[in-house]
Amino acid sequence: MPTVSSPSEPPASAADRAYRLTKELVLSGELPGGHLFSETEIAGRLGLSRTPVREAFVRLQAEELLTLVPKRGAIVAPVPPGEAEDVLDAREAVESAAVRRLLRAPDRVPPAVEKLRAALEVQRERAESGDLHAFAEADERFHRTLVEAGGNALLIRFYTGLADRQRRMNVAALGPVPDHIPVVLREHGELIEIIEAGDAAAFTTALRAHLDGTHRR
């Protein structure tokens, strides 16, 4: 029987814990699209009452990750038809624009390349550990580093808003074909080399091929 949260624990903190756990289960694919689960399941994992879990579910429904079912719990919202294509189009536009802006300031390229190589090394480590979910998270971080290198605050905020969808798509795309992971790593290395060469047009072409090969197979 789940234990009730301590009276000394702020309700918001309990709700945040339930929110973080449930969201991680959804984004990692442990709770797949269409899966029905209850507040009691999450409450039991965390030793909480159902009240903060219910609050967390409401937040996740607002983020379109869950659909609440009265008296039963929640269903993990499947990725809507067409959303993946929308995300890929947005990513291609934002990442290409970020690199074009970066290359207009050559003095910013070396530090950006250094950060990208560090992000790629983290990806390699995650690949070697065999942890697909950690790899998917590192993949999102690599591409976000590209956008951050451009220095456009508006694009960075917009792209950060795609992070959850991007990670979920990565798990779905790479889970059935883990052999594609070395290809992703090689192509990320090639993207870095193109940035070093200062070729914005080649970057756009390579990025499109990279996204197509991973998500539009």
Secondary structure, 3 states (H helix, E strand, C coil): CCCCCCCCCCHHHHHHHHHHHHHHHHHCCCCCCCCEECHHHHHHHHCCCHHHHHHHHHHHHHCCCEEEECCCEEEECCCCCCHHHHHHHHHHHHHHHHHHHHHCCHHHHHHHHHHHHHHHHHHHHHHHHCCHHHHHHHHHHHHHHHHHHHCCHHHHHHHHCCHHHHHHHHHHHHCCCHHHHHHHHHHHHHHHHHHHHCCHHHHHHHHHHHHHHHHCC
